[in-house]
């Protein structure tokens, strides 16, 4: 199969306003800020679209995360977090993420988060809540096809 050089597409894009203190000693947004932005975008999306209640009976814990950096950005540059799905399991979601310059399609960083849904009390895996699964299937999986 030939390698595609086209930029990934993200079904959902969330604004990510850089802040004064996001720049590090090297004058660009520090790598940890990208992780914060991706985690915030995912959880905000699940709360708004799937009814995630961070104090509810089923919560999403990050089991794994990674980020590859292709270019840098600096405050006050407006960025966006692109949200997609790599894998939708029974009790886990692997998110495909991109940090993008506002209005552009080529990510300056690509990330991956694996969320495992667990019972808030026992911390044992539990199925993805039905409303979150439905929102993911409708807005992210179907839209990517």
C-alpha positions as a printed Julia matrix, in Angstrom:
145×3 Matrix{Float64}:
   0.0    0.0    0.0
   1.49   3.41  -0.92
   2.3    5.79   1.89
  -0.11   8.73   2.09
   1.38  12.17   2.65
  -1.96  13.87   3.19
  -2.74  15.33   6.59
  -5.08  13.37   8.86
  -8.6   14.68   9.14
 -10.26  15.24  12.48
 -14.04  15.08  12.86
 -13.98  17.52  15.77
 -11.7   20.51  16.33
 -11.54  22.3   19.66
  -9.96  25.77  20.1
  -6.77  25.81  22.14
  -5.72  29.32  23.08
  -2.08  29.49  24.06
  -1.25  31.39  27.24
   1.6   33.68  28.21
   3.15  31.08  30.51
   2.94  28.24  27.93
   6.24  29.3   26.32
   9.32  27.69  27.82
  12.96  28.81  27.98
  13.34  27.96  24.28
  10.56  30.37  23.31
   8.0   27.81  22.17
   4.99  26.09  23.72
   6.36  23.42  26.06
   5.53  19.78  25.26
   3.57  19.31  28.5
   1.09  21.97  27.37
   0.15  19.84  24.35
  -0.75  16.96  26.67
  -2.88  19.29  28.82
  -4.65  20.63  25.73
  -5.38  17.14  24.36
  -6.64  15.83  27.71
  -8.82  18.91  28.21
 -10.25  18.7   24.66
 -11.15  15.01  25.02
 -12.79  15.37  28.43
 -14.63  18.57  27.47
 -15.93  16.82  24.36
 -17.08  13.74  26.35
 -18.81  15.96  28.95
 -20.58  18.09  26.31
 -21.52  15.3   23.89
 -21.68  12.11  25.94
 -22.68  13.32  29.38
 -19.44  12.32  31.1
 -19.69  13.15  34.79
 -16.18  13.29  36.33
 -17.79  12.56  39.71
 -20.05   9.8   38.33
 -19.94   6.03  38.7
 -17.88   5.4   35.53
 -14.79   7.49  34.87
 -12.14   7.53  32.14
  -8.54   7.06  33.28
  -5.56   7.62  31.01
  -3.72   4.31  30.61
  -1.29   5.5   27.94
  -0.39   8.65  26.04
   2.14   9.78  23.47
   2.88  12.75  21.26
   5.07  13.27  18.21
   6.18  16.82  17.44
   6.64  18.09  13.88
   6.82  21.89  14.35
   6.73  24.39  17.18
   4.27  27.11  18.12
   4.54  30.11  20.45
   2.22  32.31  22.45
   0.02  34.12  21.33
  -0.59  31.73  18.44
  -4.15  30.32  18.37
  -4.15  26.54  18.06
  -6.75  23.79  17.86
  -6.94  20.2   19.05
  -8.24  17.8   16.42
 -10.1   14.81  17.85
 -10.54  11.46  16.12
 -10.76   7.8   17.06
  -8.1    5.18  16.47
  -9.92   2.36  18.28
 -13.23   1.97  20.09
 -13.21  -1.03  22.42
 -15.56  -2.39  25.05
 -14.09  -0.47  27.98
 -11.48   1.7   26.28
 -11.1    4.39  23.66
  -7.89   5.13  21.81
  -8.07   8.76  20.72
  -6.21  10.05  17.64
  -5.31  13.68  18.26
  -3.67  16.55  16.46
  -2.39  19.94  17.49
  -3.11  22.27  14.59
  -2.63  25.9   13.8
  -6.1   27.48  13.71
  -7.69  26.9   10.32
  -4.88  24.68   8.98
  -5.05  20.95   8.26
  -1.44  19.85   8.78
  -0.83  18.97  12.46
   2.23  20.39  14.18
   1.97  17.51  16.66
   0.07  14.22  16.68
  -1.0   12.56  19.88
  -2.61   9.41  21.15
  -4.45   8.84  24.43
  -5.88   5.55  25.66
  -8.71   6.03  28.11
  -9.95   3.02  30.07
 -13.36   3.4   31.66
 -13.47   2.13  35.21
 -15.93   1.96  38.06
 -15.2    5.03  40.19
 -15.29   3.03  43.44
 -13.57  -0.25  42.54
 -11.31   1.1   39.75
 -12.08  -2.05  37.76
 -12.77  -1.77  34.01
 -16.38  -1.17  33.06
 -18.06  -0.79  29.66
 -17.92   2.64  28.04
 -21.11   4.46  29.14
 -23.81   4.13  26.46
 -24.17   7.9   25.86
 -20.43   8.34  25.35
 -20.24   5.32  23.03
 -23.19   6.65  21.0
 -21.6   10.11  20.69
 -18.25   8.63  19.64
 -19.9    6.36  17.08
 -22.08   9.14  15.66
 -19.72  12.11  15.69
 -16.26  10.61  15.41
 -16.38   7.09  13.93
 -19.15   7.64  11.39
 -17.89  11.09  10.43
 -14.42   9.68   9.69
 -15.75   7.2    7.11
